[in-house]
Amino acid sequence: MRDLRVGVVQNNPIFLERERNIARCFSLMGRRKADLWVLPEFFASGYAFENAGEAHNAAEAVPGGPTCRALAAYAKKHGCAIVAGLPEKAGRKYFNTAVCVTPRGVKKYRKAHLFGREKEFFSPGDTAFSCFTHKGVKIGALICFDWVFPEACRTLALRGAQVVALPANLILPWGPYVMRARSIENRIFTVVANRCGSERGLRYIGSSQIAGVDGALLLKAPRRGEFCGVAAIAPERALDKRLTGRNDLFGDRRTDLYRL
């Protein structure tokens, strides 16, 4: 299996300026080449909605909305996959959603663990933790506050994920560190794409990163300022769950005791 080039974008979106924000990210991405791009949560809309009406007006259909169409066109043109976050409208419900776009189509994951005021604007996610495949590599998606819950990442790893992408709008400082632990405890690659800047009193911590199966940082963005970078990973390393000659992360699990 050949290396997979993974790119991460850290942008500072202008609130509700969808077209400008999409164009800015594509401009950053145009300077590099990647097989998989990961963009932040709500990278095109901004995040700090003051009320449900504002959040719902920014939401769009998946895959028919303008953001998803733009991502699909880019993925098809460049032969890449993209994982990015947007507010989704689905009938009378609204979700915080990550779209997983490849030249073949669009899948989606709806955020399971809502953070702060998101609970006022969005319904809890109702999709399974599942993977999509691009260039022979299994990729899973989580969103921001999902980092707190080890069950989410472990479920993806047990379902074969070699890479877990996390579009984020992190304001708490621990997320990047914990995602390195998620890499170690599952022997997978993790990709955090966080936004930067401030918006309506919220300050985002930047610090986007790519971590290897041993938790080592393969790429790290600054806390401040926009950033775009690419790292080559060897995805087959995520298929080997051995820690020592006698210990296997998944083979040593005691599922007979994991009961409440």
DRENDRENBA-532477 format. One record per residue (C-alpha): residue in three letters; chain; x, y, z. Coordinates in steps of 0.25 Angstrom, whole numbers. Layout:
BEGIN
<resn->ALA; chain->A; X->X; Y->Y; Z->Z>
...
END
This chain:
BEGIN
<resn->MET; chain->A; X->0; Y->0; Z->0>
<resn->ARG; chain->A; X->6; Y->13; Z->-4>
<resn->ASP; chain->A; X->7; Y->26; Z->5>
<resn->LEU; chain->A; X->-6; Y->34; Z->6>
<resn->ARG; chain->A; X->-4; Y->49; Z->6>
<resn->VAL; chain->A; X->-12; Y->56; Z->17>
<resn->GLY; chain->A; X->-15; Y->71; Z->17>
<resn->VAL; chain->A; X->-21; Y->79; Z->28>
<resn->VAL; chain->A; X->-26; Y->93; Z->26>
<resn->GLN; chain->A; X->-27; Y->103; Z->38>
<resn->ASN; chain->A; X->-36; Y->115; Z->34>
<resn->ASN; chain->A; X->-42; Y->127; Z->40>
<resn->PRO; chain->A; X->-55; Y->129; Z->34>
<resn->ILE; chain->A; X->-63; Y->141; Z->32>
<resn->PHE; chain->A; X->-76; Y->139; Z->39>
<resn->LEU; chain->A; X->-87; Y->135; Z->29>
<resn->GLU; chain->A; X->-79; Y->138; Z->17>
<resn->ARG; chain->A; X->-80; Y->125; Z->11>
<resn->GLU; chain->A; X->-74; Y->127; Z->-3>
<resn->ARG; chain->A; X->-62; Y->135; Z->2>
<resn->ASN; chain->A; X->-59; Y->125; Z->12>
<resn->ILE; chain->A; X->-60; Y->113; Z->3>
<resn->ALA; chain->A; X->-51; Y->121; Z->-8>
<resn->ARG; chain->A; X->-41; Y->124; Z->3>
<resn->CYS; chain->A; X->-40; Y->109; Z->7>
<resn->PHE; chain->A; X->-38; Y->105; Z->-7>
<resn->SER; chain->A; X->-28; Y->116; Z->-9>
<resn->LEU; chain->A; X->-20; Y->110; Z->2>
<resn->MET; chain->A; X->-22; Y->96; Z->-3>
<resn->GLY; chain->A; X->-17; Y->100; Z->-17>
<resn->ARG; chain->A; X->-3; Y->102; Z->-12>
<resn->ARG; chain->A; X->-2; Y->87; Z->-8>
<resn->LYS; chain->A; X->-6; Y->73; Z->-13>
<resn->ALA; chain->A; X->-13; Y->63; Z->-4>
<resn->ASP; chain->A; X->-21; Y->50; Z->-5>
<resn->LEU; chain->A; X->-29; Y->54; Z->7>
<resn->TRP; chain->A; X->-32; Y->68; Z->12>
<resn->VAL; chain->A; X->-39; Y->71; Z->25>
<resn->LEU; chain->A; X->-45; Y->84; Z->28>
<resn->PRO; chain->A; X->-51; Y->90; Z->41>
<resn->GLU; chain->A; X->-65; Y->89; Z->46>
<resn->PHE; chain->A; X->-74; Y->100; Z->40>
<resn->PHE; chain->A; X->-62; Y->104; Z->32>
<resn->ALA; chain->A; X->-71; Y->112; Z->22>
<resn->SER; chain->A; X->-82; Y->118; Z->31>
<resn->GLY; chain->A; X->-75; Y->121; Z->44>
<resn->TYR; chain->A; X->-79; Y->115; Z->57>
<resn->ALA; chain->A; X->-84; Y->125; Z->68>
<resn->PHE; chain->A; X->-99; Y->126; Z->65>
<resn->GLU; chain->A; X->-107; Y->135; Z->74>
<resn->ASN; chain->A; X->-120; Y->128; Z->72>
<resn->ALA; chain->A; X->-127; Y->116; Z->66>
<resn->GLY; chain->A; X->-132; Y->124; Z->54>
<resn->GLU; chain->A; X->-118; Y->129; Z->51>
<resn->ALA; chain->A; X->-113; Y->115; Z->51>
<resn->HIS; chain->A; X->-124; Y->109; Z->43>
<resn->ASN; chain->A; X->-123; Y->120; Z->32>
<resn->ALA; chain->A; X->-108; Y->116; Z->30>
<resn->ALA; chain->A; X->-112; Y->101; Z->29>
<resn->GLU; chain->A; X->-112; Y->94; Z->16>
<resn->ALA; chain->A; X->-116; Y->81; Z->10>
<resn->VAL; chain->A; X->-106; Y->69; Z->8>
<resn->PRO; chain->A; X->-102; Y->66; Z->-2>
<resn->GLY; chain->A; X->-110; Y->77; Z->-10>
<resn->GLY; chain->A; X->-106; Y->89; Z->-3>
<resn->PRO; chain->A; X->-95; Y->99; Z->-8>
<resn->THR; chain->A; X->-84; Y->96; Z->1>
<resn->CYS; chain->A; X->-85; Y->81; Z->-2>
<resn->ARG; chain->A; X->-86; Y->83; Z->-17>
<resn->ALA; chain->A; X->-74; Y->92; Z->-16>
<resn->LEU; chain->A; X->-66; Y->81; Z->-9>
<resn->ALA; chain->A; X->-71; Y->70; Z->-18>
<resn->ALA; chain->A; X->-66; Y->78; Z->-30>
<resn->TYR; chain->A; X->-53; Y->80; Z->-24>
<resn->ALA; chain->A; X->-51; Y->66; Z->-20>
<resn->LYS; chain->A; X->-55; Y->61; Z->-34>
<resn->LYS; chain->A; X->-45; Y->71; Z->-41>
<resn->HIS; chain->A; X->-34; Y->67; Z->-32>
<resn->GLY; chain->A; X->-37; Y->53; Z->-30>
<resn->CYS; chain->A; X->-36; Y->54; Z->-15>
<resn->ALA; chain->A; X->-45; Y->52; Z->-3>
<resn->ILE; chain->A; X->-50; Y->63; Z->7>
<resn->VAL; chain->A; X->-56; Y->63; Z->21>
<resn->ALA; chain->A; X->-62; Y->76; Z->25>
<resn->GLY; chain->A; X->-72; Y->81; Z->35>
<resn->LEU; chain->A; X->-85; Y->89; Z->32>
<resn->PRO; chain->A; X->-99; Y->91; Z->38>
<resn->GLU; chain->A; X->-109; Y->82; Z->31>
<resn->LYS; chain->A; X->-124; Y->84; Z->29>
<resn->ALA; chain->A; X->-131; Y->70; Z->27>
<resn->GLY; chain->A; X->-146; Y->73; Z->27>
<resn->ARG; chain->A; X->-150; Y->79; Z->40>
<resn->LYS; chain->A; X->-137; Y->75; Z->47>
<resn->TYR; chain->A; X->-124; Y->82; Z->47>
<resn->PHE; chain->A; X->-110; Y->75; Z->50>
<resn->ASN; chain->A; X->-96; Y->78; Z->52>
<resn->THR; chain->A; X->-90; Y->69; Z->41>
<resn->ALA; chain->A; X->-77; Y->65; Z->35>
<resn->VAL; chain->A; X->-78; Y->62; Z->20>
<resn->CYS; chain->A; X->-68; Y->51; Z->14>
<resn->VAL; chain->A; X->-67; Y->54; Z->0>
<resn->THR; chain->A; X->-60; Y->46; Z->-11>
<resn->PRO; chain->A; X->-60; Y->46; Z->-26>
<resn->ARG; chain->A; X->-70; Y->35; Z->-25>
<resn->GLY; chain->A; X->-80; Y->42; Z->-16>
<resn->VAL; chain->A; X->-83; Y->48; Z->-2>
<resn->LYS; chain->A; X->-86; Y->41; Z->11>
<resn->LYS; chain->A; X->-88; Y->48; Z->24>
<resn->TYR; chain->A; X->-87; Y->47; Z->39>
<resn->ARG; chain->A; X->-95; Y->55; Z->49>
<resn->LYS; chain->A; X->-89; Y->60; Z->62>
<resn->ALA; chain->A; X->-93; Y->50; Z->73>
<resn->HIS; chain->A; X->-88; Y->59; Z->85>
<resn->LEU; chain->A; X->-93; Y->73; Z->84>
<resn->PHE; chain->A; X->-85; Y->84; Z->91>
<resn->GLY; chain->A; X->-90; Y->96; Z->99>
<resn->ARG; chain->A; X->-101; Y->104; Z->91>
<resn->GLU; chain->A; X->-101; Y->94; Z->80>
<resn->LYS; chain->A; X->-112; Y->87; Z->88>
<resn->GLU; chain->A; X->-121; Y->99; Z->86>
<resn->PHE; chain->A; X->-119; Y->99; Z->70>
<resn->PHE; chain->A; X->-117; Y->84; Z->66>
<resn->SER; chain->A; X->-122; Y->70; Z->68>
<resn->PRO; chain->A; X->-112; Y->60; Z->73>
<resn->GLY; chain->A; X->-106; Y->52; Z->62>
<resn->ASP; chain->A; X->-114; Y->39; Z->58>
<resn->THR; chain->A; X->-103; Y->33; Z->48>
<resn->ALA; chain->A; X->-94; Y->21; Z->52>
<resn->PHE; chain->A; X->-79; Y->23; Z->54>
<resn->SER; chain->A; X->-75; Y->17; Z->40>
<resn->CYS; chain->A; X->-64; Y->18; Z->30>
<resn->PHE; chain->A; X->-63; Y->21; Z->16>
<resn->THR; chain->A; X->-52; Y->16; Z->7>
<resn->HIS; chain->A; X->-42; Y->25; Z->-2>
<resn->LYS; chain->A; X->-31; Y->19; Z->-10>
<resn->GLY; chain->A; X->-32; Y->7; Z->-2>
<resn->VAL; chain->A; X->-31; Y->13; Z->12>
<resn->LYS; chain->A; X->-42; Y->13; Z->22>
<resn->ILE; chain->A; X->-45; Y->27; Z->28>
<resn->GLY; chain->A; X->-55; Y->31; Z->39>
<resn->ALA; chain->A; X->-60; Y->44; Z->43>
<resn->LEU; chain->A; X->-63; Y->50; Z->57>
<resn->ILE; chain->A; X->-66; Y->65; Z->60>
<resn->CYS; chain->A; X->-60; Y->74; Z->71>
<resn->PHE; chain->A; X->-66; Y->70; Z->84>
<resn->ASP; chain->A; X->-66; Y->55; Z->80>
<resn->TRP; chain->A; X->-51; Y->55; Z->84>
<resn->VAL; chain->A; X->-56; Y->55; Z->99>
<resn->PHE; chain->A; X->-63; Y->41; Z->97>
<resn->PRO; chain->A; X->-53; Y->29; Z->95>
<resn->GLU; chain->A; X->-64; Y->20; Z->91>
<resn->ALA; chain->A; X->-66; Y->28; Z->78>
<resn->CYS; chain->A; X->-52; Y->27; Z->73>
<resn->ARG; chain->A; X->-51; Y->12; Z->78>
<resn->THR; chain->A; X->-63; Y->9; Z->70>
<resn->LEU; chain->A; X->-58; Y->14; Z->57>
<resn->ALA; chain->A; X->-45; Y->7; Z->60>
<resn->LEU; chain->A; X->-52; Y->-6; Z->62>
<resn->ARG; chain->A; X->-59; Y->-4; Z->49>
<resn->GLY; chain->A; X->-46; Y->-3; Z->42>
<resn->ALA; chain->A; X->-43; Y->12; Z->41>
<resn->GLN; chain->A; X->-28; Y->14; Z->39>
<resn->VAL; chain->A; X->-30; Y->29; Z->39>
<resn->VAL; chain->A; X->-40; Y->37; Z->47>
<resn->ALA; chain->A; X->-42; Y->52; Z->43>
<resn->LEU; chain->A; X->-47; Y->62; Z->53>
<resn->PRO; chain->A; X->-53; Y->75; Z->47>
<resn->ALA; chain->A; X->-53; Y->84; Z->60>
<resn->ASN; chain->A; X->-56; Y->98; Z->66>
<resn->LEU; chain->A; X->-48; Y->95; Z->78>
<resn->ILE; chain->A; X->-48; Y->105; Z->89>
<resn->LEU; chain->A; X->-43; Y->96; Z->101>
<resn->PRO; chain->A; X->-28; Y->93; Z->101>
<resn->TRP; chain->A; X->-28; Y->78; Z->103>
<resn->GLY; chain->A; X->-34; Y->73; Z->90>
<resn->PRO; chain->A; X->-21; Y->72; Z->82>
<resn->TYR; chain->A; X->-14; Y->65; Z->93>
<resn->VAL; chain->A; X->-25; Y->55; Z->95>
<resn->MET; chain->A; X->-26; Y->52; Z->80>
<resn->ARG; chain->A; X->-11; Y->48; Z->81>
<resn->ALA; chain->A; X->-16; Y->38; Z->92>
<resn->ARG; chain->A; X->-27; Y->33; Z->83>
<resn->SER; chain->A; X->-16; Y->30; Z->72>
<resn->ILE; chain->A; X->-8; Y->22; Z->83>
<resn->GLU; chain->A; X->-20; Y->14; Z->89>
<resn->ASN; chain->A; X->-25; Y->10; Z->75>
<resn->ARG; chain->A; X->-12; Y->10; Z->67>
<resn->ILE; chain->A; X->-18; Y->19; Z->56>
<resn->PHE; chain->A; X->-15; Y->32; Z->50>
<resn->THR; chain->A; X->-23; Y->44; Z->54>
<resn->VAL; chain->A; X->-25; Y->57; Z->47>
<resn->VAL; chain->A; X->-30; Y->70; Z->55>
<resn->ALA; chain->A; X->-34; Y->82; Z->46>
<resn->ASN; chain->A; X->-37; Y->93; Z->55>
<resn->ARG; chain->A; X->-41; Y->108; Z->52>
<resn->CYS; chain->A; X->-33; Y->119; Z->57>
<resn->GLY; chain->A; X->-37; Y->134; Z->61>
<resn->SER; chain->A; X->-48; Y->139; Z->70>
<resn->GLU; chain->A; X->-63; Y->141; Z->67>
<resn->ARG; chain->A; X->-74; Y->147; Z->76>
<resn->GLY; chain->A; X->-66; Y->145; Z->89>
<resn->LEU; chain->A; X->-61; Y->131; Z->86>
<resn->ARG; chain->A; X->-46; Y->129; Z->83>
<resn->TYR; chain->A; X->-41; Y->117; Z->76>
<resn->ILE; chain->A; X->-28; Y->110; Z->79>
<resn->GLY; chain->A; X->-23; Y->106; Z->65>
<resn->SER; chain->A; X->-13; Y->96; Z->67>
<resn->SER; chain->A; X->-18; Y->87; Z->56>
<resn->GLN; chain->A; X->-10; Y->74; Z->55>
<resn->ILE; chain->A; X->-7; Y->60; Z->49>
<resn->ALA; chain->A; X->-3; Y->49; Z->59>
<resn->GLY; chain->A; X->3; Y->36; Z->55>
<resn->VAL; chain->A; X->-1; Y->22; Z->61>
<resn->ASP; chain->A; X->9; Y->24; Z->73>
<resn->GLY; chain->A; X->4; Y->38; Z->76>
<resn->ALA; chain->A; X->16; Y->45; Z->70>
<resn->LEU; chain->A; X->12; Y->58; Z->63>
<resn->LEU; chain->A; X->14; Y->58; Z->48>
<resn->LEU; chain->A; X->9; Y->72; Z->45>
<resn->LYS; chain->A; X->6; Y->83; Z->55>
<resn->ALA; chain->A; X->-1; Y->97; Z->52>
<resn->PRO; chain->A; X->1; Y->109; Z->61>
<resn->ARG; chain->A; X->-9; Y->114; Z->71>
<resn->ARG; chain->A; X->-11; Y->127; Z->63>
<resn->GLY; chain->A; X->-13; Y->129; Z->48>
<resn->GLU; chain->A; X->-17; Y->121; Z->36>
<resn->PHE; chain->A; X->-10; Y->109; Z->32>
<resn->CYS; chain->A; X->-9; Y->98; Z->21>
<resn->GLY; chain->A; X->0; Y->86; Z->22>
<resn->VAL; chain->A; X->1; Y->72; Z->16>
<resn->ALA; chain->A; X->8; Y->60; Z->22>
<resn->ALA; chain->A; X->10; Y->46; Z->16>
<resn->ILE; chain->A; X->6; Y->35; Z->24>
<resn->ALA; chain->A; X->7; Y->19; Z->23>
<resn->PRO; chain->A; X->-7; Y->15; Z->25>
<resn->GLU; chain->A; X->-3; Y->0; Z->26>
<resn->ARG; chain->A; X->3; Y->3; Z->40>
<resn->ALA; chain->A; X->-11; Y->5; Z->45>
<resn->LEU; chain->A; X->-14; Y->-10; Z->42>
<resn->ASP; chain->A; X->-4; Y->-15; Z->52>
<resn->LYS; chain->A; X->-9; Y->-14; Z->66>
<resn->ARG; chain->A; X->2; Y->-20; Z->73>
<resn->LEU; chain->A; X->9; Y->-13; Z->84>
<resn->THR; chain->A; X->19; Y->-24; Z->88>
<resn->GLY; chain->A; X->22; Y->-38; Z->83>
<resn->ARG; chain->A; X->11; Y->-42; Z->94>
<resn->ASN; chain->A; X->1; Y->-31; Z->93>
<resn->ASP; chain->A; X->-9; Y->-27; Z->83>
<resn->LEU; chain->A; X->-18; Y->-15; Z->86>
<resn->PHE; chain->A; X->-31; Y->-22; Z->80>
<resn->GLY; chain->A; X->-27; Y->-36; Z->83>
<resn->ASP; chain->A; X->-25; Y->-33; Z->98>
<resn->ARG; chain->A; X->-38; Y->-26; Z->100>
<resn->ARG; chain->A; X->-47; Y->-33; Z->111>
<resn->THR; chain->A; X->-60; Y->-31; Z->105>
<resn->ASP; chain->A; X->-66; Y->-41; Z->115>
<resn->LEU; chain->A; X->-63; Y->-31; Z->126>
<resn->TYR; chain->A; X->-67; Y->-18; Z->118>
<resn->ARG; chain->A; X->-81; Y->-18; Z->124>
<resn->LEU; chain->A; X->-89; Y->-8; Z->133>
END
